[in-house]
Amino acid sequence: MSPALKPTTDLANRIALVYPSLSNAHRNAADFVLQNPLDTATMTIEGLAERSGTSTATVTRFVRTLGYSGYGEFRTALSSALKLALAPVDSLAGARAIAGSTFATLVTALKDQSANLEEAISTLEEDVSTRAIAALLQSRRIFIVGSGASHHVAAYLEDGLALYLDANVIFAASRGGPERAIRHMMSAGPNDLVLAVSMPRYSRATLDLTGLAKERGAVVLALTDAPTSPLARMADMTLFAPARNRLLPNSPSATFALADALITAVARERPDAVEALKELSENLLWTFHQ
């Protein structure tokens, strides 16, 4: 049985968008594609019609409903989605086929992360960084968005920034599910900032939530891996942290380091940071192990 099409791919999102309005026949085609993407990628239009219990005319109308000009373009999109989804599998399989010790794998992984961090430092721009810190300090509310591996970076940012900012810091994509996250973004305005974190493979939910807030005038600060990231294209300011990993889909280590640097810079720039930290430390005094 082939794996189902990942919900983060563009094709799966196109299907999800139109699914409620599809006819029963079109839904049969959609269900088959979602559950059998590998098989579908090698099928002719006649094969898909037969296996999904529909007709070639129905399949043609279905792919056009998704926004494709024809079945050929649809299959190309499906192949691209599968290539993206299976890239980490291919990388891991290739790495396992190369002779080497477990220790060598650990050392190589750490060197890769060191290279990511060095590149993050070299691409950091003073003007963008200064504007980013100023925006964090001046915003009324800060909505933090991130999912997948980026979710953990976003949670770290929430804890750190909430300590040093007067703004209301909200992890919009964490608690309460997608409906609550959308409500948060719909309430965003010109005095608010969205701090969006996304690494390959980029989260559709993060992009959609960020776009929703930007439409309402919120400033967008992005933490992502490269200028080619779709998040970078919608951001007002972007800080880059490469997320390359030879075996895994991504690595959050440089992004964590960048998040830590942001929190450090905010703490230094806040006028009463020392007093705020002193008050917190005094209140937590008896919770620490001596």
N, C-alpha and C positions, 0 to 999 in steps of 0.2 A: 504494500500500500504506500503510495507516495505521500509526502508531507503536505499539509494544507498550505495554501498561499498565505504568507505572513500579512497581518493586517496593517503593517507599516508601509507596505509597498504602494506605489501610485495606482497600480491596477486594482488592487484590493480596495483602496479608498474610493476609486471611481465606482466600483460595483456597490459598495456600501452606500454611496450617495444616492444612487438611483434605485436601489433594491426595493424600498417601500412602494414605489410606483410601477414596478415591473409586472407584466402579466404572468400567469402561472407557467406558460411555456418558456418565457424569458428567465424566470426564476430557476427552472430546471437546468437551463444552460449555465446560469450563474453558479448554482450550487455545484455542478460538476466541475467547473473551472476552479473554484475555490478549494475543492477537496482533492482534485487530481491535476495540479498544475504541470507536473512533469510529463504526464501522459498527454495532456492537452497541447503542450508545446511541440509535440512531434506529430500531431494529428492534422489531417486535411479537414476542410470545413465539413465534408461529408462524414468523416469519422466522428467529429464532435457532435454532429446532428444525430447520428445513430446512437452513440454512447449516452447522450443526454436525453434521448427519447423525444427529440424535436425534429425540425426540418432544416434544410440549408437556408431557406428563406428566413426562418426564425432566428438562426444563428447570425445571419447577415444583419437583420434588424437589431439584434442584441448588441453586436459590437459597435454599430453606429450609434446606438443609445449611449454607449460608454464614451463616445467622442472620437472613435477611430474611423478612418475613411473606408476601411475594409478589413477583411479577415487577415490579410498579410500584415498590415500595420498592427493589428491586435496581437498576432503571434510574436512579432518583434518586441512589443512591449512586455509580453509575458516572458520571453527569453531574457530580456534585460532584468526583470524582477527576479527571476530565478538565479541569474548570475550574481546579482547583489546578495541574495539570501544565502547562496551556497559558497560564496567566496571564502568565509572563515573555515568552512569544512575542507575546502580544497587546500587552503594554507596549512591547516593542522595535519592533514593527510600527508602533504609534501614534507613537512617538518619531521614527522614521525618516520618517514622513509629514509631520512638522512642519518647516518650513523653518528652517534655522539652520546656523551654521558648526561645524566640528569644535572650534574653540577654545571656542565657547559651550557645547558639550556637556561639555568638560573642566571649565570653570568651574562649570557647574551641578552636575556630579557632586561636585566638591569642596565646594561649598556644602551639598549634601545631607549629606555626611559630617560636615561641621562642625556641622550641626543635630543629627545623631545623637549626636555627642559631647557637645554642650551639654545635650541631654536626659538622657543617661546621668549627667552630673554633677548635674543638678537632681533626679533621682530617687534618688540615692544616700542611703541612710539610715545615720546614724552607728552606731546600735545593731546593725543587721544586719552592717555592715562590721566592727565590732569583734569580734563573735562569729565571723565568718568567718575573720578572721586568727588568732584564738585557737584555733579548731578546726584550722586548718592547722598551727599550731605544736605542738599537743598530740597529733595523731593518730599512731598507730603506722605505718600505711601510708596512702598516698594513691593512689587509682586515678583516673586521668584518662580520660575518655570523650568522644569527639567524632568525627564523620564528615562527609564533604562539605567545605564551606568551613570548618566548625568543626574539622575535623581539623588544620588548620594552626595554629589558635589553641591547640588542645590540645597539639600538639607544642612550641609556644613555651612553654607553661606547664610542660611536663615539664622542659625544659632549665633554665628559670629557677628553679623551685622546688627541683629536685634540688641546685642549687648552695647554697641557703641553709637547707635543712631537714635535720634528722637522720632524718626519716621516710624510709621506702623509697617512692620516687615511681615509679609504674608507669603507663605509657601502655597501658591495658588493651585498647583497641580498635585498636591500631596493628599490632603484630607478632604473627604466629602465627595470624591469622585468627579467625573468630567462635568456633571451638571453644575456643581458648585464652582468649579474652576472657570467655567464659561460666565457664570454670574459675576465673579470677581473681575474678569476682563471687561465685561460690559459696563462695569462701574468705573473703569479707569478713565482718567482725564489728563489734561495738559500738565497738571502739577504732580503727576505720578510717574514712576519709572518701572519698566519691566526689565528684570535681570534674567535673561534667557540663556540656558546652558544646553548645548547640543553637540554631540560627537557623532561620527559615522557609526552606525547607519542612522541618519537623522530622523528624529521623531516627528511624524506628521502632526501629532497632538500639540507638541511644543510650537511648531510653526503656525498652526491654526490659532492657538491661543495668543501668541505674540502678535500675529496679524490683526486679530480682533481688537486688542488693546491699542495698537498703533493707529487703527482707523479712528479711534476715539481721542487721539491726540497725545497719548502717553509717549514718553521718551523710551527708546529701546536700547539697552546696553547688552551686547551679546558676548558670551564666552563660547568660542567654537574653534575648530581646528585649522581652518584655512579660508582664504578669500573666496574660494569656490563653494563654500558651504551656503545652502539656501538661507540660513539664518543671517549670515553676513550681509546678504543683499537687502534685507529689510531693516537692518539695525541702523540707528543713528551713530552709534559708537561700537567698535568691535575690538576685543582683545583676543589674541590668537594663542592657542596652546595645542601643538600637534598631538595627535592621539594614535600614532602608528604603533602597531604590534604585529610581529611576524606570524603569530599563531592565532590571535584572537581578533574579534571584529574591531576592537578599539582598546585604548588604555587611558584611564582617567588620571594617571599620576601627574602629568604636567598641568592638567586642568585643576586638579586639587591644589597644586602649588600656586597657580595663578589666583585661585579663590582665596587662599591663605594670604597672599600678598595684598589683595584688595582689602581684606579685613584689617591687616596690619596698617595699611596706608590710611584707611578711614579712622582707625583708633588714634593714629598720630595727629591727624588733622582736626579731630574733634577738640574744641577748646577745653572742655571739662572732662576729657577722657580719664585723666588720673583720678579725679574725684569719683567718677562713676565706677571705675574699677576698684577703688579703695572701698567704696560702699558695698559693692557686691562681695568682695573678699571678706569683709567683716561679717556680713550676713551668713556667709558659707563657712566661717571659720571652724565650726565644730563638726562639719561634714567631712573634713579631710583626715586622712590617715597620717599620723606623725611617725 
